[in-house]
Amino acid sequence: LERQTEDYLTRFEAAIRKCPEVRKCDLMTGSSDYLVRVEITHAADYERVHMDVLSRLPGVSRIQSRFAIRSVI
């Protein structure tokens, strides 16, 4: 997030709860403020979610993405 104030955290958390593609969101320690798990079917779906949802959330200044190749357990 741009800042880690109570207002920024509250606004971000309220907005992320409204995103149907988001399956899990955790407040983290370290260099990333949140770990957000998004469920998609295709890479094109992620592009849409990235552009239309995640990048528009209040306070977001940077997004780092990783994809699972396959689920083991």
All heavy atoms as a GROMACS GRO file, in nm:
protein
  594
    1LEU      N    1   0.083  -0.119   0.000
    1LEU     CA    2   0.000   0.000   0.000
    1LEU      C    3   0.087   0.124   0.000
    1LEU      O    4   0.204   0.119   0.038
    1LEU     CB    5  -0.091   0.002   0.123
    1LEU     CG    6  -0.195  -0.111   0.134
    1LEU    CD1    7  -0.275  -0.094   0.262
    1LEU    CD2    8  -0.285  -0.114   0.015
    2GLU      N    9   0.028   0.235  -0.038
    2GLU     CA   10   0.101   0.362  -0.036
    2GLU      C   11   0.144   0.398   0.104
    2GLU      O   12   0.252   0.451   0.126
    2GLU     CB   13   0.012   0.473  -0.092
    2GLU     CG   14  -0.020   0.455  -0.239
    2GLU     CD   15  -0.126   0.552  -0.287
    2GLU    OE1   16  -0.178   0.633  -0.207
    2GLU    OE2   17  -0.158   0.546  -0.407
    3ARG      N   18   0.057   0.370   0.201
    3ARG     CA   19   0.085   0.394   0.343
    3ARG      C   20   0.024   0.282   0.425
    3ARG      O   21  -0.068   0.215   0.381
    3ARG     CB   22   0.022   0.527   0.388
    3ARG     CG   23   0.082   0.645   0.319
    3ARG     CD   24   0.018   0.772   0.368
    3ARG     NE   25   0.074   0.884   0.295
    3ARG     CZ   26   0.016   1.000   0.286
    3ARG    NH1   27  -0.100   1.021   0.343
    3ARG    NH2   28   0.072   1.097   0.218
    4GLN      N   29   0.074   0.264   0.547
    4GLN     CA   30   0.021   0.160   0.635
    4GLN      C   31  -0.057   0.221   0.751
    4GLN      O   32  -0.054   0.168   0.862
    4GLN     CB   33   0.135   0.071   0.686
    4GLN     CG   34   0.196  -0.018   0.581
    4GLN     CD   35   0.283   0.056   0.483
    4GLN    OE1   36   0.347   0.154   0.517
    4GLN    NE2   37   0.286   0.011   0.359
    5THR      N   38  -0.130   0.327   0.725
    5THR     CA   39  -0.211   0.388   0.830
    5THR      C   40  -0.340   0.310   0.847
    5THR      O   41  -0.381   0.232   0.758
    5THR     CB   42  -0.245   0.534   0.796
    5THR    OG1   43  -0.327   0.536   0.678
    5THR    CG2   44  -0.120   0.618   0.775
    6GLU      N   45  -0.405   0.330   0.958
    6GLU     CA   46  -0.532   0.260   0.984
    6GLU      C   47  -0.634   0.289   0.875
    6GLU      O   48  -0.706   0.199   0.831
    6GLU     CB   49  -0.587   0.301   1.121
    6GLU     CG   50  -0.713   0.225   1.159
    6GLU     CD   51  -0.763   0.260   1.298
    6GLU    OE1   52  -0.691   0.328   1.373
    6GLU    OE2   53  -0.875   0.218   1.330
    7ASP      N   54  -0.639   0.414   0.828
    7ASP     CA   55  -0.734   0.451   0.723
    7ASP      C   56  -0.707   0.374   0.594
    7ASP      O   57  -0.798   0.320   0.532
    7ASP     CB   58  -0.728   0.602   0.698
    7ASP     CG   59  -0.823   0.645   0.588
    7ASP    OD1   60  -0.944   0.615   0.598
    7ASP    OD2   61  -0.775   0.706   0.490
    8TYR      N   62  -0.581   0.365   0.550
    8TYR     CA   63  -0.547   0.293   0.428
    8TYR      C   64  -0.579   0.144   0.442
    8TYR      O   65  -0.635   0.084   0.351
    8TYR     CB   66  -0.399   0.311   0.395
    8TYR     CG   67  -0.370   0.432   0.312
    8TYR    CD1   68  -0.371   0.559   0.368
    8TYR    CD2   69  -0.342   0.422   0.176
    8TYR    CE1   70  -0.345   0.672   0.292
    8TYR    CE2   71  -0.316   0.534   0.098
    8TYR     CZ   72  -0.317   0.659   0.157
    8TYR     OH   73  -0.292   0.770   0.081
    9LEU      N   74  -0.542   0.086   0.556
    9LEU     CA   75  -0.570  -0.056   0.577
    9LEU      C   76  -0.720  -0.084   0.576
    9LEU      O   77  -0.766  -0.178   0.512
    9LEU     CB   78  -0.508  -0.103   0.709
    9LEU     CG   79  -0.356  -0.094   0.722
    9LEU    CD1   80  -0.314  -0.128   0.864
    9LEU    CD2   81  -0.286  -0.182   0.622
   10THR      N   82  -0.796  -0.001   0.643
   10THR     CA   83  -0.941  -0.019   0.653
   10THR      C   84  -1.007  -0.007   0.516
   10THR      O   85  -1.092  -0.088   0.479
   10THR     CB   86  -1.001   0.083   0.751
   10THR    OG1   87  -0.941   0.062   0.879
   10THR    CG2   88  -1.152   0.068   0.761
   11ARG      N   89  -0.969   0.095   0.439
   11ARG     CA   90  -1.029   0.115   0.307
   11ARG      C   91  -0.993   0.001   0.212
   11ARG      O   92  -1.078  -0.049   0.138
   11ARG     CB   93  -0.987   0.250   0.248
   11ARG     CG   94  -1.052   0.367   0.321
   11ARG     CD   95  -1.030   0.502   0.254
   11ARG     NE   96  -0.892   0.528   0.221
   11ARG     CZ   97  -0.850   0.562   0.098
   11ARG    NH1   98  -0.933   0.575  -0.001
   11ARG    NH2   99  -0.721   0.585   0.075
   12PHE      N  100  -0.867  -0.044   0.214
   12PHE     CA  101  -0.825  -0.155   0.130
   12PHE      C  102  -0.902  -0.282   0.166
   12PHE      O  103  -0.955  -0.351   0.080
   12PHE     CB  104  -0.675  -0.179   0.143
   12PHE     CG  105  -0.630  -0.301   0.068
   12PHE    CD1  106  -0.603  -0.295  -0.068
   12PHE    CD2  107  -0.616  -0.423   0.134
   12PHE    CE1  108  -0.562  -0.408  -0.138
   12PHE    CE2  109  -0.576  -0.536   0.066
   12PHE     CZ  110  -0.549  -0.529  -0.070
   13GLU      N  111  -0.909  -0.313   0.294
   13GLU     CA  112  -0.975  -0.437   0.338
   13GLU      C  113  -1.123  -0.436   0.306
   13GLU      O  114  -1.179  -0.539   0.267
   13GLU     CB  115  -0.949  -0.459   0.486
   13GLU     CG  116  -0.804  -0.495   0.514
   13GLU     CD  117  -0.770  -0.507   0.661
   13GLU    OE1  118  -0.862  -0.504   0.746
   13GLU    OE2  119  -0.650  -0.518   0.693
   14ALA      N  120  -1.188  -0.323   0.319
   14ALA     CA  121  -1.331  -0.314   0.285
   14ALA      C  122  -1.352  -0.337   0.136
   14ALA      O  123  -1.445  -0.408   0.095
   14ALA     CB  124  -1.386  -0.178   0.326
   15ALA      N  125  -1.264  -0.282   0.054
   15ALA     CA  126  -1.277  -0.297  -0.092
   15ALA      C  127  -1.244  -0.438  -0.138
   15ALA      O  128  -1.314  -0.493  -0.224
   15ALA     CB  129  -1.186  -0.196  -0.162
   16ILE      N  130  -1.142  -0.501  -0.081
   16ILE     CA  131  -1.102  -0.635  -0.126
   16ILE      C  132  -1.208  -0.738  -0.091
   16ILE      O  133  -1.225  -0.837  -0.161
   16ILE     CB  134  -0.962  -0.674  -0.071
   16ILE    CG1  135  -0.902  -0.790  -0.151
   16ILE    CG2  136  -0.965  -0.715   0.074
   16ILE    CD1  137  -0.807  -0.750  -0.254
   17ARG      N  138  -1.282  -0.716   0.017
   17ARG     CA  139  -1.391  -0.809   0.055
   17ARG      C  140  -1.501  -0.813  -0.050
   17ARG      O  141  -1.577  -0.910  -0.057
   17ARG     CB  142  -1.450  -0.768   0.189
   17ARG     CG  143  -1.364  -0.801   0.306
   17ARG     CD  144  -1.433  -0.769   0.439
   17ARG     NE  145  -1.346  -0.793   0.549
   17ARG     CZ  146  -1.282  -0.700   0.617
   17ARG    NH1  147  -1.299  -0.572   0.586
   17ARG    NH2  148  -1.202  -0.732   0.717
   18LYS      N  149  -1.512  -0.711  -0.133
   18LYS     CA  150  -1.616  -0.704  -0.235
   18LYS      C  151  -1.574  -0.768  -0.368
   18LYS      O  152  -1.653  -0.772  -0.461
   18LYS     CB  153  -1.653  -0.558  -0.260
   18LYS     CG  154  -1.713  -0.490  -0.139
   18LYS     CD  155  -1.739  -0.344  -0.166
   18LYS     CE  156  -1.788  -0.274  -0.040
   18LYS     NZ  157  -1.803  -0.130  -0.061
   19CYS      N  158  -1.453  -0.818  -0.378
   19CYS     CA  159  -1.402  -0.875  -0.503
   19CYS      C  160  -1.432  -1.024  -0.509
   19CYS      O  161  -1.372  -1.102  -0.434
   19CYS     CB  162  -1.251  -0.853  -0.514
   19CYS     SG  163  -1.202  -0.681  -0.507
   20PRO      N  164  -1.520  -1.068  -0.598
   20PRO     CA  165  -1.559  -1.210  -0.601
   20PRO      C  166  -1.446  -1.305  -0.641
   20PRO      O  167  -1.450  -1.422  -0.604
   20PRO     CB  168  -1.673  -1.214  -0.703
   20PRO     CG  169  -1.659  -1.091  -0.784
   20PRO     CD  170  -1.592  -0.989  -0.697
   21GLU      N  171  -1.346  -1.258  -0.714
   21GLU     CA  172  -1.235  -1.345  -0.755
   21GLU      C  173  -1.136  -1.372  -0.642
   21GLU      O  174  -1.060  -1.467  -0.648
   21GLU     CB  175  -1.158  -1.282  -0.872
   21GLU     CG  176  -1.240  -1.258  -0.996
   21GLU     CD  177  -1.312  -1.123  -0.995
   21GLU    OE1  178  -1.302  -1.047  -0.897
   21GLU    OE2  179  -1.379  -1.094  -1.096
   22VAL      N  180  -1.138  -1.290  -0.540
   22VAL     CA  181  -1.045  -1.305  -0.428
   22VAL      C  182  -1.094  -1.415  -0.335
   22VAL      O  183  -1.205  -1.411  -0.285
   22VAL     CB  184  -1.027  -1.172  -0.352
   22VAL    CG1  185  -0.943  -1.191  -0.227
   22VAL    CG2  186  -0.965  -1.067  -0.443
   23ARG      N  187  -1.009  -1.514  -0.315
   23ARG     CA  188  -1.043  -1.628  -0.228
   23ARG      C  189  -0.984  -1.613  -0.089
   23ARG      O  190  -1.034  -1.672   0.007
   23ARG     CB  191  -0.994  -1.759  -0.290
   23ARG     CG  192  -1.061  -1.792  -0.420
   23ARG     CD  193  -1.210  -1.818  -0.397
   23ARG     NE  194  -1.277  -1.843  -0.523
   23ARG     CZ  195  -1.371  -1.764  -0.572
   23ARG    NH1  196  -1.409  -1.656  -0.508
   23ARG    NH2  197  -1.430  -1.793  -0.685
   24LYS      N  198  -0.873  -1.537  -0.077
   24LYS     CA  199  -0.809  -1.520   0.053
   24LYS      C  200  -0.726  -1.394   0.050
   24LYS      O  201  -0.667  -1.360  -0.053
   24LYS     CB  202  -0.721  -1.641   0.083
   24LYS     CG  203  -0.663  -1.641   0.221
   24LYS     CD  204  -0.593  -1.771   0.252
   24LYS     CE  205  -0.540  -1.759   0.393
   24LYS     NZ  206  -0.498  -1.877   0.454
   25CYS      N  207  -0.723  -1.324   0.162
   25CYS     CA  208  -0.641  -1.204   0.174
   25CYS      C  209  -0.586  -1.200   0.316
   25CYS      O  210  -0.662  -1.202   0.412
   25CYS     CB  211  -0.725  -1.080   0.145
   25CYS     SG  212  -0.632  -0.926   0.162
   26ASP      N  213  -0.453  -1.196   0.327
   26ASP     CA  214  -0.387  -1.195   0.457
   26ASP      C  215  -0.300  -1.071   0.471
   26ASP      O  216  -0.226  -1.036   0.379
   26ASP     CB  217  -0.297  -1.317   0.474
   26ASP     CG  218  -0.374  -1.447   0.473
   26ASP    OD1  219  -0.473  -1.456   0.547
   26ASP    OD2  220  -0.336  -1.539   0.399
   27LEU      N  221  -0.306  -1.005   0.586
   27LEU     CA  222  -0.214  -0.898   0.621
   27LEU      C  223  -0.082  -0.964   0.657
   27LEU      O  224  -0.080  -1.059   0.736
   27LEU     CB  225  -0.269  -0.818   0.739
   27LEU     CG  226  -0.185  -0.701   0.789
   27LEU    CD1  227  -0.168  -0.595   0.681
   27LEU    CD2  228  -0.249  -0.640   0.913
   28MET      N  229   0.028  -0.917   0.598
   28MET     CA  230   0.156  -0.985   0.611
   28MET      C  231   0.260  -0.900   0.684
   28MET      O  232   0.245  -0.779   0.696
   28MET     CB  233   0.211  -1.017   0.471
   28MET     CG  234   0.120  -1.098   0.383
   28MET     SD  235   0.085  -1.263   0.446
   28MET     CE  236   0.244  -1.340   0.420
   29THR      N  237   0.366  -0.965   0.728
   29THR     CA  238   0.486  -0.896   0.774
   29THR      C  239   0.584  -0.894   0.657
   29THR      O  240   0.565  -0.963   0.558
   29THR     CB  241   0.552  -0.969   0.893
   29THR    OG1  242   0.593  -1.098   0.849
   29THR    CG2  243   0.456  -0.980   1.010
   30GLY      N  244   0.687  -0.813   0.667
   30GLY     CA  245   0.789  -0.812   0.563
   30GLY      C  246   0.764  -0.706   0.458
   30GLY      O  247   0.699  -0.605   0.483
   31SER      N  248   0.812  -0.730   0.336
   31SER     CA  249   0.810  -0.629   0.232
   31SER      C  250   0.674  -0.612   0.164
   31SER      O  251   0.651  -0.510   0.100
   31SER     CB  252   0.916  -0.660   0.126
   31SER     OG  253   0.889  -0.785   0.068
   32SER      N  254   0.586  -0.709   0.175
   32SER     CA  255   0.452  -0.698   0.117
   32SER      C  256   0.350  -0.679   0.228
   32SER      O  257   0.357  -0.744   0.332
   32SER     CB  258   0.416  -0.825   0.039
   32SER     OG  259   0.505  -0.843  -0.068
   33ASP      N  260   0.257  -0.589   0.204
   33ASP     CA  261   0.155  -0.562   0.306
   33ASP      C  262   0.049  -0.672   0.312
   33ASP      O  263   0.004  -0.710   0.419
   33ASP     CB  264   0.089  -0.427   0.279
   33ASP     CG  265   0.186  -0.313   0.292
   33ASP    OD1  266   0.269  -0.316   0.386
   33ASP    OD2  267   0.182  -0.221   0.209
   34TYR      N  268   0.007  -0.720   0.194
   34TYR     CA  269  -0.098  -0.822   0.187
   34TYR      C  270  -0.058  -0.931   0.090
   34TYR      O  271   0.010  -0.907  -0.009
   34TYR     CB  272  -0.230  -0.761   0.138
   34TYR     CG  273  -0.297  -0.673   0.240
   34TYR    CD1  274  -0.273  -0.536   0.243
   34TYR    CD2  275  -0.384  -0.727   0.335
   34TYR    CE1  276  -0.335  -0.455   0.336
   34TYR    CE2  277  -0.445  -0.646   0.429
   34TYR     CZ  278  -0.420  -0.511   0.429
   34TYR     OH  279  -0.480  -0.430   0.522
   35LEU      N  280  -0.104  -1.053   0.119
   35LEU     CA  281  -0.098  -1.165   0.025
   35LEU      C  282  -0.242  -1.192  -0.015
   35LEU      O  283  -0.326  -1.224   0.070
   35LEU     CB  284  -0.035  -1.288   0.090
   35LEU     CG  285  -0.034  -1.414   0.004
   35LEU    CD1  286   0.049  -1.394  -0.122
   35LEU    CD2  287   0.017  -1.532   0.085
   36VAL      N  288  -0.271  -1.176  -0.143
   36VAL     CA  289  -0.407  -1.192  -0.195
   36VAL      C  290  -0.409  -1.312  -0.288
   36VAL      O  291  -0.331  -1.319  -0.383
   36VAL     CB  292  -0.452  -1.065  -0.271
   36VAL    CG1  293  -0.592  -1.084  -0.329
   36VAL    CG2  294  -0.447  -0.943  -0.180
   37ARG      N  295  -0.496  -1.407  -0.261
   37ARG     CA  296  -0.510  -1.524  -0.347
   37ARG      C  297  -0.635  -1.504  -0.432
   37ARG      O  298  -0.743  -1.480  -0.381
   37ARG     CB  299  -0.522  -1.652  -0.266
   37ARG     CG  300  -0.394  -1.681  -0.193
   37ARG     CD  301  -0.396  -1.819  -0.132
   37ARG     NE  302  -0.273  -1.842  -0.060
   37ARG     CZ  303  -0.172  -1.913  -0.108
   37ARG    NH1  304  -0.180  -1.969  -0.227
   37ARG    NH2  305  -0.063  -1.929  -0.038
   38VAL      N  306  -0.614  -1.515  -0.563
   38VAL     CA  307  -0.721  -1.494  -0.660
   38VAL      C  308  -0.744  -1.624  -0.735
   38VAL      O  309  -0.648  -1.690  -0.776
   38VAL     CB  310  -0.681  -1.382  -0.759
   38VAL    CG1  311  -0.788  -1.362  -0.863
   38VAL    CG2  312  -0.653  -1.253  -0.685
   39GLU      N  313  -0.870  -1.662  -0.755
   39GLU     CA  314  -0.901  -1.782  -0.831
   39GLU      C  315  -0.944  -1.742  -0.972
   39GLU      O  316  -1.040  -1.667  -0.988
   39GLU     CB  317  -1.012  -1.862  -0.764
   39GLU     CG  318  -1.039  -1.994  -0.831
   39GLU     CD  319  -1.139  -2.077  -0.754
   39GLU    OE1  320  -1.126  -2.086  -0.630
   39GLU    OE2  321  -1.230  -2.132  -0.817
   40ILE      N  322  -0.871  -1.792  -1.070
   40ILE     CA  323  -0.901  -1.765  -1.210
   40ILE      C  324  -0.891  -1.894  -1.289
   40ILE      O  325  -0.837  -1.993  -1.241
   40ILE     CB  326  -0.804  -1.660  -1.270
   40ILE    CG1  327  -0.659  -1.708  -1.252
   40ILE    CG2  328  -0.824  -1.525  -1.206
   40ILE    CD1  329  -0.562  -1.640  -1.343
   41THR      N  330  -0.941  -1.892  -1.411
   41THR     CA  331  -0.935  -2.010  -1.497
   41THR      C  332  -0.825  -1.999  -1.601
   41THR      O  333  -0.757  -2.096  -1.630
   41THR     CB  334  -1.069  -2.030  -1.570
   41THR    OG1  335  -1.176  -2.008  -1.480
   41THR    CG2  336  -1.082  -2.170  -1.622
   42HIS      N  337  -0.806  -1.880  -1.656
   42HIS     CA  338  -0.709  -1.859  -1.764
   42HIS      C  339  -0.627  -1.734  -1.736
   42HIS      O  340  -0.670  -1.645  -1.662
   42HIS     CB  341  -0.781  -1.842  -1.898
   42HIS     CG  342  -0.871  -1.956  -1.932
   42HIS    ND1  343  -0.823  -2.077  -1.976
   42HIS    CD2  344  -1.005  -1.968  -1.927
   42HIS    CE1  345  -0.925  -2.159  -1.997
   42HIS    NE2  346  -1.036  -2.095  -1.968
   43ALA      N  347  -0.511  -1.725  -1.800
   43ALA     CA  348  -0.426  -1.607  -1.785
   43ALA      C  349  -0.499  -1.480  -1.826
   43ALA      O  350  -0.481  -1.375  -1.764
   43ALA     CB  351  -0.298  -1.624  -1.867
   44ALA      N  352  -0.583  -1.488  -1.926
   44ALA     CA  353  -0.660  -1.371  -1.969
   44ALA      C  354  -0.753  -1.323  -1.857
   44ALA      O  355  -0.776  -1.203  -1.842
   44ALA     CB  356  -0.740  -1.402  -2.094
   45ASP      N  357  -0.804  -1.415  -1.778
   45ASP     CA  358  -0.888  -1.378  -1.664
   45ASP      C  359  -0.806  -1.298  -1.563
   45ASP      O  360  -0.853  -1.200  -1.507
   45ASP     CB  361  -0.946  -1.502  -1.594
   45ASP     CG  362  -1.047  -1.576  -1.678
   45ASP    OD1  363  -1.105  -1.514  -1.769
   45ASP    OD2  364  -1.066  -1.696  -1.652
   46TYR      N  365  -0.682  -1.342  -1.540
   46TYR     CA  366  -0.598  -1.270  -1.445
   46TYR      C  367  -0.567  -1.129  -1.496
   46TYR      O  368  -0.567  -1.033  -1.419
   46TYR     CB  369  -0.467  -1.342  -1.413
   46TYR     CG  370  -0.388  -1.260  -1.315
   46TYR    CD1  371  -0.428  -1.252  -1.182
   46TYR    CD2  372  -0.280  -1.184  -1.355
   46TYR    CE1  373  -0.361  -1.171  -1.092
   46TYR    CE2  374  -0.211  -1.104  -1.266
   46TYR     CZ  375  -0.253  -1.098  -1.134
   46TYR     OH  376  -0.187  -1.017  -1.046
   47GLU      N  377  -0.542  -1.117  -1.625
   47GLU     CA  378  -0.516  -0.984  -1.681
   47GLU      C  379  -0.633  -0.890  -1.652
   47GLU      O  380  -0.615  -0.775  -1.613
   47GLU     CB  381  -0.491  -0.993  -1.831
   47GLU     CG  382  -0.458  -0.859  -1.893
   47GLU     CD  383  -0.429  -0.868  -2.041
   47GLU    OE1  384  -0.453  -0.973  -2.104
   47GLU    OE2  385  -0.380  -0.766  -2.094
   48ARG      N  386  -0.755  -0.940  -1.670
   48ARG     CA  387  -0.874  -0.860  -1.642
   48ARG      C  388  -0.882  -0.823  -1.494
   48ARG      O  389  -0.903  -0.707  -1.459
   48ARG     CB  390  -1.000  -0.935  -1.684
   48ARG     CG  391  -1.129  -0.858  -1.655
   48ARG     CD  392  -1.252  -0.945  -1.673
   48ARG     NE  393  -1.252  -1.065  -1.591
   48ARG     CZ  394  -1.280  -1.066  -1.460
   48ARG    NH1  395  -1.307  -0.955  -1.396
   48ARG    NH2  396  -1.280  -1.180  -1.394
   49VAL      N  397  -0.861  -0.921  -1.406
   49VAL     CA  398  -0.868  -0.896  -1.262
   49VAL      C  399  -0.758  -0.798  -1.221
   49VAL      O  400  -0.782  -0.706  -1.143
   49VAL     CB  401  -0.857  -1.028  -1.183
   49VAL    CG1  402  -0.839  -1.003  -1.035
   49VAL    CG2  403  -0.979  -1.114  -1.208
   50HIS      N  404  -0.639  -0.815  -1.276
   50HIS     CA  405  -0.528  -0.725  -1.245
   50HIS      C  406  -0.560  -0.582  -1.284
   50HIS      O  407  -0.544  -0.489  -1.205
   50HIS     CB  408  -0.401  -0.774  -1.316
   50HIS     CG  409  -0.281  -0.692  -1.286
   50HIS    ND1  410  -0.254  -0.575  -1.352
   50HIS    CD2  411  -0.180  -0.710  -1.198
   50HIS    CE1  412  -0.141  -0.524  -1.305
   50HIS    NE2  413  -0.095  -0.605  -1.212
   51MET      N  414  -0.608  -0.563  -1.407
   51MET     CA  415  -0.633  -0.429  -1.459
   51MET      C  416  -0.760  -0.365  -1.402
   51MET      O  417  -0.760  -0.247  -1.368
   51MET     CB  418  -0.644  -0.433  -1.612
   51MET     CG  419  -0.518  -0.480  -1.680
   51MET     SD  420  -0.384  -0.363  -1.665
   51MET     CE  421  -0.431  -0.246  -1.788
   52ASP      N  422  -0.866  -0.444  -1.391
   52ASP     CA  423  -0.996  -0.388  -1.355
   52ASP      C  424  -1.027  -0.392  -1.206
   52ASP      O  425  -1.115  -0.321  -1.160
   52ASP     CB  426  -1.108  -0.461  -1.430
   52ASP     CG  427  -1.099  -0.444  -1.580
   52ASP    OD1  428  -1.032  -0.350  -1.625
   52ASP    OD2  429  -1.159  -0.525  -1.653
   53VAL      N  430  -0.957  -0.476  -1.133
   53VAL     CA  431  -0.990  -0.494  -0.990
   53VAL      C  432  -0.872  -0.456  -0.901
   53VAL      O  433  -0.876  -0.356  -0.829
   53VAL     CB  434  -1.037  -0.638  -0.961
   53VAL    CG1  435  -1.069  -0.656  -0.814
   53VAL    CG2  436  -1.157  -0.675  -1.047
   54LEU      N  437  -0.766  -0.536  -0.906
   54LEU     CA  438  -0.657  -0.520  -0.810
   54LEU      C  439  -0.588  -0.384  -0.820
   54LEU      O  440  -0.563  -0.320  -0.718
   54LEU     CB  441  -0.554  -0.633  -0.828
   54LEU     CG  442  -0.607  -0.774  -0.809
   54LEU    CD1  443  -0.498  -0.876  -0.838
   54LEU    CD2  444  -0.664  -0.793  -0.669
   55SER      N  445  -0.558  -0.341  -0.940
   55SER     CA  446  -0.487  -0.214  -0.956
   55SER      C  447  -0.572  -0.093  -0.919
   55SER      O  448  -0.520   0.016  -0.898
   55SER     CB  449  -0.434  -0.199  -1.098
   55SER     OG  450  -0.541  -0.191  -1.190
   56ARG      N  451  -0.702  -0.113  -0.907
   56ARG     CA  452  -0.794  -0.002  -0.873
   56ARG      C  453  -0.832   0.002  -0.725
   56ARG      O  454  -0.906   0.090  -0.683
   56ARG     CB  455  -0.920  -0.011  -0.958
   56ARG     CG  456  -0.890   0.009  -1.105
   56ARG     CD  457  -1.013   0.002  -1.187
   56ARG     NE  458  -0.979   0.019  -1.328
   56ARG     CZ  459  -1.067   0.028  -1.425
   56ARG    NH1  460  -1.196   0.020  -1.397
   56ARG    NH2  461  -1.029   0.041  -1.549
   57LEU      N  462  -0.783  -0.093  -0.648
   57LEU     CA  463  -0.814  -0.094  -0.505
   57LEU      C  464  -0.751   0.027  -0.437
   57LEU      O  465  -0.641   0.070  -0.475
   57LEU     CB  466  -0.763  -0.224  -0.441
   57LEU     CG  467  -0.839  -0.350  -0.479
   57LEU    CD1  468  -0.761  -0.473  -0.436
   57LEU    CD2  469  -0.978  -0.349  -0.421
   58PRO      N  470  -0.818   0.083  -0.337
   58PRO     CA  471  -0.765   0.203  -0.271
   58PRO      C  472  -0.630   0.178  -0.204
   58PRO      O  473  -0.613   0.079  -0.134
   58PRO     CB  474  -0.872   0.238  -0.168
   58PRO     CG  475  -0.959   0.120  -0.154
   58PRO     CD  476  -0.943   0.039  -0.278
   59GLY      N  477  -0.536   0.266  -0.231
   59GLY     CA  478  -0.406   0.262  -0.167
   59GLY      C  479  -0.302   0.173  -0.232
   59GLY      O  480  -0.186   0.172  -0.191
   60VAL      N  481  -0.340   0.094  -0.335
   60VAL     CA  482  -0.245   0.002  -0.397
   60VAL      C  483  -0.141   0.081  -0.475
   60VAL      O  484  -0.173   0.164  -0.558
   60VAL     CB  485  -0.318  -0.097  -0.491
   60VAL    CG1  486  -0.219  -0.177  -0.575
   60VAL    CG2  487  -0.405  -0.190  -0.410
   61SER      N  488  -0.014   0.053  -0.446
   61SER     CA  489   0.094   0.121  -0.516
   61SER      C  490   0.177   0.024  -0.600
   61SER      O  491   0.247   0.065  -0.691
   61SER     CB  492   0.185   0.195  -0.418
   61SER     OG  493   0.245   0.105  -0.328
   62ARG      N  494   0.170  -0.107  -0.569
   62ARG     CA  495   0.252  -0.206  -0.640
   62ARG      C  496   0.186  -0.342  -0.628
   62ARG      O  497   0.132  -0.377  -0.523
   62ARG     CB  498   0.392  -0.210  -0.579
   62ARG     CG  499   0.487  -0.304  -0.645
   62ARG     CD  500   0.624  -0.295  -0.580
   62ARG     NE  501   0.609  -0.309  -0.434
   62ARG     CZ  502   0.684  -0.388  -0.360
   62ARG    NH1  503   0.781  -0.455  -0.414
   62ARG    NH2  504   0.666  -0.395  -0.231
   63ILE      N  505   0.192  -0.419  -0.735
   63ILE     CA  506   0.139  -0.556  -0.735
   63ILE      C  507   0.249  -0.648  -0.784
   63ILE      O  508   0.311  -0.624  -0.888
   63ILE     CB  509   0.016  -0.568  -0.828
   63ILE    CG1  510  -0.097  -0.478  -0.779
   63ILE    CG2  511  -0.029  -0.713  -0.838
   63ILE    CD1  512  -0.214  -0.471  -0.875
   64GLN      N  513   0.276  -0.756  -0.710
   64GLN     CA  514   0.369  -0.861  -0.753
   64GLN      C  515   0.286  -0.988  -0.768
   64GLN      O  516   0.215  -1.026  -0.674
   64GLN     CB  517   0.479  -0.883  -0.650
   64GLN     CG  518   0.574  -0.769  -0.638
   64GLN     CD  519   0.684  -0.797  -0.537
   64GLN    OE1  520   0.670  -0.882  -0.449
   64GLN    NE2  521   0.794  -0.727  -0.550
   65SER      N  522   0.295  -1.051  -0.883
   65SER     CA  523   0.212  -1.168  -0.911
   65SER      C  524   0.298  -1.294  -0.925
   65SER      O  525   0.409  -1.289  -0.977
   65SER     CB  526   0.134  -1.147  -1.041
   65SER     OG  527   0.054  -1.033  -1.032
   66ARG      N  528   0.239  -1.404  -0.881
   66ARG     CA  529   0.299  -1.537  -0.899
   66ARG      C  530   0.185  -1.633  -0.931
   66ARG      O  531   0.074  -1.617  -0.882
   66ARG     CB  532   0.369  -1.582  -0.771
   66ARG     CG  533   0.490  -1.496  -0.739
   66ARG     CD  534   0.563  -1.552  -0.618
   66ARG     NE  535   0.680  -1.471  -0.591
   66ARG     CZ  536   0.682  -1.373  -0.501
   66ARG    NH1  537   0.575  -1.344  -0.431
   66ARG    NH2  538   0.792  -1.304  -0.482
   67PHE      N  539   0.216  -1.733  -1.014
   67PHE     CA  540   0.116  -1.831  -1.051
   67PHE      C  541   0.160  -1.970  -1.009
   67PHE      O  542   0.278  -2.005  -1.025
   67PHE     CB  543   0.095  -1.832  -1.204
   67PHE     CG  544   0.035  -1.707  -1.256
   67PHE    CD1  545   0.114  -1.600  -1.294
   67PHE    CD2  546  -0.102  -1.694  -1.267
   67PHE    CE1  547   0.059  -1.483  -1.342
   67PHE    CE2  548  -0.159  -1.576  -1.314
   67PHE     CZ  549  -0.078  -1.472  -1.354
   68ALA      N  550   0.066  -2.048  -0.960
   68ALA     CA  551   0.094  -2.189  -0.930
   68ALA      C  552   0.093  -2.267  -1.060
   68ALA      O  553   0.008  -2.246  -1.147
   68ALA     CB  554  -0.012  -2.245  -0.835
   69ILE      N  555   0.188  -2.358  -1.076
   69ILE     CA  556   0.191  -2.444  -1.195
   69ILE      C  557   0.085  -2.553  -1.181
   69ILE      O  558   0.010  -2.580  -1.272
   69ILE     CB  559   0.331  -2.504  -1.213
   69ILE    CG1  560   0.431  -2.392  -1.241
   69ILE    CG2  561   0.331  -2.609  -1.325
   69ILE    CD1  562   0.575  -2.436  -1.240
   70ARG      N  563   0.082  -2.613  -1.063
   70ARG     CA  564  -0.022  -2.713  -1.033
   70ARG      C  565  -0.028  -2.732  -0.882
   70ARG      O  566   0.067  -2.703  -0.811
   70ARG     CB  567   0.005  -2.846  -1.103
   70ARG     CG  568   0.128  -2.918  -1.057
   70ARG     CD  569   0.146  -3.049  -1.135
   70ARG     NE  570   0.282  -3.099  -1.122
   70ARG     CZ  571   0.319  -3.186  -1.030
   70ARG    NH1  572   0.233  -3.233  -0.943
   70ARG    NH2  573   0.445  -3.225  -1.025
   71SER      N  574  -0.138  -2.781  -0.837
   71SER     CA  575  -0.157  -2.808  -0.695
   71SER      C  576  -0.107  -2.947  -0.664
   71SER      O  577  -0.136  -3.041  -0.737
   71SER     CB  578  -0.305  -2.795  -0.659
   71SER     OG  579  -0.323  -2.812  -0.523
   72VAL      N  580  -0.030  -2.960  -0.557
   72VAL     CA  581   0.026  -3.090  -0.518
   72VAL      C  582  -0.060  -3.153  -0.409
   72VAL      O  583  -0.089  -3.271  -0.413
   72VAL     CB  584   0.172  -3.075  -0.470
   72VAL    CG1  585   0.227  -3.207  -0.422
   72VAL    CG2  586   0.258  -3.017  -0.583
   73ILE      N  587  -0.099  -3.075  -0.312
   73ILE     CA  588  -0.182  -3.126  -0.201
   73ILE      C  589  -0.306  -3.039  -0.192
   73ILE      O  590  -0.300  -2.919  -0.195
   73ILE     CB  591  -0.106  -3.122  -0.069
   73ILE    CG1  592   0.014  -3.215  -0.076
   73ILE    CG2  593  -0.197  -3.159   0.047
   73ILE    CD1  594   0.100  -3.215   0.049
   0.00000   0.00000   0.00000
